[in-house]
């Protein structure tokens, strides 16, 4: 177990971050990503604590002894909330709140909260609303103390609290149905827009990647747009599509910037954002943007692949774009800005860029131009240079940097 304080001068709600190591390879022992998520949501991490367990405790997730330790740590640092890096069941959350006598939330709700703060478009807001409603619907049963007080200790079913729960459940079910209906209309509108693009025979490219990999900065650099870009998690939630003129090929393509992926992305969000992520599913080419400066980029790439698999986009040709070249130490600089990587006997393009200062962008533009021209020449196969059979690899494993 480790615990450390992280003082901050801001006035945001002070929280304690909790991580439980179950022996999984992606465990964040420093809780760095959870801390970034908390700060993005406007919270102030004042203390962090981790522990190891073979399996979650059914009642308290961490066991009563560790729950006592977390409560004392929260009191010591004046925390007003406890935030777990893993998803909690409704019963575990309820039991922990009673045990610690303060709000307890998990990574899932935190991501939902960030999405709610960041959504700008009508579609984005609908998608977040649906995901939050689905999350809340699983936590209705005796979740709030005002319902328990209404029950007045009456045994069995049918008391006032029970009726209130049923009313809440019915209202949420109705709200979920209304939101799904609205999203279905938006989805039809998107399908109409896609059919129009297909009739114009436009080559569609989508940027995908882990959150904060620099997708929006790359998008702006390529199309000279002003999409919101910031060094923070989930800076982009709503898909932005622009025309990109490739002088190298003498034609225009469609380029879309999509929401970033993250470890343990709530499944409800994947479902709710299906319409937005459909831009990736319908793309002719995916630019998988990777933060080359992040030492955990192989794990981040795996997470992106996992989400792409959930939305049935793994079969779409990819090009790996290793971004943030300007942030790499000299010892990790690649030998060349552009190369290929062989996967299952197929050569796959890869390019190293700095979206911030423009290094490597000419090489990337040439890759895009070659791909668009190849698709125009062989529309049935949709092949790419070095991929005459239209069998471009679904992914490209990372290669070690030169010493």
N, C-alpha and C positions, 0 to 999 in steps of 0.2 A: 504494500500500500504506500502511496505517496500523497502528500497534501502540501499545497503551497498557496500563498496569498498573492493576489494580483491587484494592488491598489489602483484606483483610477479617480481622477478628480471630477469626473462628470457626475451629474445628478440622476442618471438613469437608475432603474430598479436594480439593486445589488442582488446577485444570484450566486449560488454555489453550483459548480459543474461537477457531475458525477459520471465516471466511466467504469464499466465492469468488464474485465478481461476474462472471456470464456475460452481463451486459447485460439481464437480465430486470427488469421494472418494479418488482417487489416486493422487490428486494434490500435487506436491512437493513444499511446501512453501519456502524451502531454496534453491531450484534449485540445489541440490547437484548432482543429476545424470546428469543433463545438463552440470554442471561444469566439471564433470569427462569426459563426452563425448567430451567437448571442448578441455580439456587438452590432451586427447587421440589423437585428431586430430591435435595437435600441436598449439592450440590457447591459449591465455592468458586471462582468465576472469578477468577484472579489476573492474567491477561493476555489481550488480544484482538488478533487480527491479521486483516486482510483483504487480498485481492489480486484482480486482474482477469485473466481468461483468456477466450479465445474459445471454448474447449471443454475438458472435463476431460481430464487426462492419463490414458491407459489404465492405466498401472501405478500411479502415485502420486497421481492426481487433481489435484495441484498442481504436479507436476514436481519433479525432484530438488533443484534449487537452492532452491526455496521450502520444500521439506520440510526441508532443512538449516537454513534460517532459523527455521522453527517449532521444530525440536528445540533450537536454541540459546536461543530465547526461553523454552521450557519449562524448560531447565536453569537459566537466569538467575533465574527466579521460583520455582524449586523445585516446579514442577508435576509431578503424578504421572500425568496423563492428558491426552490431546488430544481435543477434541470439535469435530467438524465440523458446520456448520449445514445441510449438504446430505447426502443419502443416499449412502453409499459402497457400491460393489460388494464382495462377499466378497474378491475378489482385491486390490482397492485397499486394503481394511482390513488384510489380512494383510501386504501389502508395506509399508504405512506403519508398522505395528508393528515390523517387522524393521528398517526404516530409522531409526526414532526410538528404538527400544529401550524402548518404554513402551506401555501400552494406548492404542488409538485407537478411538473410537466415533463414531457419527453421530447426527443429529437423530432418526432413526427409533427407535433403541434407547433414546434418552433419553426420548422420549414413552412408549414401552412401559414403561420403568422407573417413570415417574411413575404410569402407570395401575395398575401392579402394587402400588405403595405405597398408592394411594388406594381401590382397589376394596373395597367392604364387603359387598355382597350376594353370595349364592352365584352368581347369574347373572353379576354383574360380574367375579368372580374367574375364572369359567370362560372368559369372553370374553377376558380379558387373557391367561390361560394359552394359549388357542388362538393368539392373535396372536404371542405370544413363541415358541411352538413352531414356528410357520410361519416366523418370522424366523430362528431358529437352524438350521432344517432346510436353509436355503440356504447356510449357512456351515460345513458339516461337513467338506468335502473339504480335508484337511491343514490345518485351521484351528488346531489346538492342537499345541504343541511336543511334548507327551508322545506324540502319535500319530506324529510325525516320528521321534522317538527310537526308537519301537518298530519302525519300518521299517528302521532300522539300515543305511541306504544301499543296501538291496537294490533293484536295478532291476526294472522291470516290475511286474506285479500279483501279488497273492496272498500278500504278506508279512503279518506279524502286525498291522502298522499298518492295512493294507487291511482285514483282518478286523475290527479294532476299529471302523473307520469304518462298515463294513456293519452291525455290531451296533448302533452308535449310531443310524444311519439307520433301522434297523428299529424300534428302541425309540421313536424320535421319531414315526415314522409310526403306530405303534400308539397312542401317547399322543394324537396329533392325532385319530385315529378315535374314541377313547373320549370325548375332550372334545367333539367334534362331536355325538356321540350324546347326551351329557348336555344340550348346548345345545338340541338338537332337542326334547327333552322339556320343557325350560323354555319354548321357543317355543310348544309346544302348550298349555301351561298359560296363557300370556299370551293366546293366541287364544281360549281358553275364557272368560277374564276379559273380553276385549273383546266377545265375543258376548253376555255377560250385560249389559254396559253398553249395547250396541246394543238389546237387548230392552227395557231401561228407557228407551230413547229419550233418552239423555244426550248433550248437546252437548259434544264433546271439543276442548279447546284445549291446544296444546303450546307451550312456550317453547323457542325455538331461538336460536342466536346464537354469535358468536365467544367463545372462552373469556375469562373475566374481564370480560364485558360487564355483569354484575350480574343475571343471570337468577335465581339462587337468592335474592338479596336481594329482588327483585321478587316472586318466588314467595311468600316469607315475608310480605311486606307485604300481598299480596292475600288469602292464606288464613289468615293468623295462625299459620303453621306454624313449626317450628324446624328446617327443613332446613339442613344445614351450608352456611354462606356465609362466604367469606373473600376478601380482596384478593390473590388468587394464582391462577395458572393451574390449571385442572382441579380446582377445589374440589369440583365435583360430577361423579361418574362414574355413579352409579346413578340410574335414573329414579325420581322420587318423584311420586305422583299423589294429589291431594286433591280433595275437593268444595269448590267455591267458590259460596257463595250470593250471588246478585246481586239485592239488594233492589229495584234499579231496574227489574228485569223480573219479580220475584217468582218466580224459579226458580233451581235449582242447575245448575251445569255442572261438568265434570271438567277439572281443570287439572294438567298434567304438566310437571315440570322435567326437562330432558334434558341429556346431556353436551354440553359446549361444543365447537365446532369450532376448528380452527387451520390455519394455512398448512401445506401439505405433510403433512397428516394421513396417516399410513401407510395404504396401501390395505388392508393386512391388518386394521387396526383397524376400518376402515369395514365390512369384511365380518364381522369377529368381533362387532362391536357392532350387527349388523343387528337382533337381537331387541330391544335397548334402543331403537334409533332407529326401530323400528317404531311406537313411540308417536307419532312425528312423522308417519310415513307415513299412519297411520290417523286423524289429527286432522281435525276439521272446519275448524279455523282455526289458523294458526301465528302466534304473536307473535314476530316477529323482533326480538330485543333488540339494540340497538346502543349501544356506548360512545361517546356524543356528545363526551366530553372527549378521546378519542383522535383525533389529527389524521389518522391513517391509516384511519379508519373506512370510507371507500369501498372500500379494498382488502380490509378484513376482511369487508365485506358480500359482495364478490365471492367470497371463499373459502367463505362460508356457502352461497351459491347453488350453488357447485360441488359441495359435499358433498350438498346437497339434491337436486341433479341425479343424483348417484350412487345415491341411495336412492329415486329416483322420487317425490320429494315436491315438485317444482317447481310442479305444477299445483294445489296446495292454496292456498286463499285466505290472504293474509297481511295483517297490520297491522304497520307499522314502529313500534317503540317506542324512541325515542331516550332513553336512560337517562343518569344521572349529570348531570342539569341543574344540581345544586348545585356541580359541579366546573367548570362552564363559566365562562370569563372574561366580563365584561360585554359586551365587543365581539362575542362569538359567541352571545349569547342570542337565541333565536328570537323573532319578533314575536308569535306566539301559541302556546299550549300544544297546540292541536289544529287541524289543517287537513287538506286533501286534496291529493293530487298526481295529476295526470293522466298516465296511461301508456296509450298506444295508444287514446286516447279514453275511457278508463275512469277515474273518480275513485276513488282509493284512500285509505283513512283513514291518518292518521299522528298520533302523539301524542308530546309531549315530557314526560318525567317525571323525578322523583328518587325512586327506590325507597327511598332512605335517609331523606328527610324527608317523603315523601308528596306532594310537589307534583306535580300532573298526574294523580294516581291516580283522582280522581273522573271526569275526562274519559275515562280508559282504561276504567274500569268501565262507563261509559255506552256506549262503543263495543262492549264485550263483550255487554252486555245487549241492545243493538239487534241484534247479530249472532245471538244465541241466539234472540231472538223471531222474527227473519226466517226462521231455519232451521225453527222450529216451524210457522210459517205456510205455508212452501213447502218441505217436506222433500225433494221430488223434485229441485228445482233447487239447494237449498242456497245461495240467494242471500244478499246482505247489503245493508244500506241503501246506496243509491247504486250498486247493482249488481243491478238487477232481473232481468237476464238470466243471473245466476249466472256472470258472466265476470270476476270480480275478478282484477286483474292478479297475475301470479306474483311480481312484485317491485316495489319502489319505489326508484328512483334517489335518492340524497341530494340535498337542496336546499341552496343556499348560505344561511348564516346572515346575518341583517341586520347591517349595520354600525352 
